[in-house]
Amino acid sequence: MKILALLSTCVLITSAFGQQISLNTQYMFNEVSFNPGAVGSNDYISVHLNGRKQWAGFEGAPSTQTLTSHAYLGKNLGFGGTVFNDVTGPSRRTGGTIMGAYRLRLSQNKAHILGLGLGVSFTQHMIDLSRLTTYLPDDPAMQVGYNNQFVPDANFGAYYTYLDKGFVGISARNLVEVNRDLFDFDNKVINPMVRTYYLYGGYNFSLPKDWSLKPTGMVRMIDALVIQPDVSLIASYDDLLWFGVSYRHEEAVAGMAGFQFGIFKFGYSYDFTLSDIGNYSNGSHELFLELQIWKNQEQRKKTPWLLRNRIYSPSSL
């Protein structure tokens, strides 16, 4: 009964809020996960691991793991990719996206930059039939469902930044809505993923004594014009420690905190569920760990393996 209730709830949430794509409370720390235009926007190589357990304590609740990496390659080009695993009850989606972006300089001093990115995604839809109980044993409708379908699609994003202060982006996922398996073009498949749009922006305000305040907002929208707004406010101290709050319309209120230690960034958030499912769960937990390789040029110069072939001249000794 819990599995049936969960699936029914997921259908209602998908219809009402467009949450076919997994949610992330700490999305502001990894814009690449929903906007390929942000690829290469950092001054370091980012390797970002995120894990989310939604509606903890509820049997079969959504659980998502995502690994994202991207870097600036030079000549205004960025490259990155992401892989994910998303499980809800008996259903599973796994896949990945390869992304590239061109960073257009809108001013000579690089104060204004517009990133234009494209991504090609591949998603495998699976159902664990052993976890389903049907009225008819070996129901043929379930046997021929969207099990083991490998569906390609495309994403687009634009991401504008003003120095390290202001930012705004717009992106779209599942643009093509392909209805054929990548390895079986003779038969149509049921692709449950519909086009999803994101509008995202914010500003980083400097405060006295190395503090800063960063309000951000996001609006998610699916093709049916169903909209879900999300706002957050984060206070940071010297980019080493931060805490904040977030509100997702009619869905959750979240608290988050994190810290930076060398090239490692860590963050945690807890969502207090506002919808009816909060009566049956213990909220949602989310963790992320980011490795920032070559965060600045000084760090790069001190990296031992980069110096192994260095040729010294007598004047440098």
Secondary structure by P-SEA (a helix, b strand, c coil): caaaaaaaaaaaaaacccccccccccccccccccccccccccccbbbbbbbbbccccccccbbbbbbbbcccccccccccccccccccccbbbbbcccbbbbbbbccccccbbbbbbbbbbbbbbbbccccccccccccccccccccbbbbbbcccbbbbbcccccccccccccccccccccccccbbbbbcccbbbbbbcbbbbbbcccbbbbbbbbbbbccccbbbbbbbbbbbccccccccccccccccccccccccccccccbbbbbbccccccccccbbbbbbbbbbccccaaaaaaccccccccccccccc
